[in-house]
Amino acid sequence: MLIRLLGGAVASMLENAAPYVPIIKATAAGAEQTEIAKAIKERIDKFSESMPIFMKALDELRSLHPFIGGELIR
């Protein structure tokens, strides 16, 4: 019952949003060309590239400290 209700709500939202999709896409395409958007994308890319190094550091920290490793959580 709940799934059918949610499915109907999602379908209704998609139907109501359909006329605005071209406007949103055009706005997003224009915004992507700004210097601010380019800077944000560059920083997100750099952050993504550094994540494996950060996760490795957290794994090392976990091996040194039992609380961080989750051993004391019940």
Sequence and secondary structure as in RCSB ss.txt:
>XXXX:A:sequence
MLIRLLGGAVASMLENAAPYVPIIKATAAGAEQTEIAKAIKERIDKFSESMPIFMKALDELRSLHPFIGGELIR
>XXXX:A:secstr
 HHHHHHHHHHHHHHHHGGGHHHHHHHHHHHHTSHHHHHHHHHHHHHHHHHHHHHHHHHHHHHH TTTTTTT  
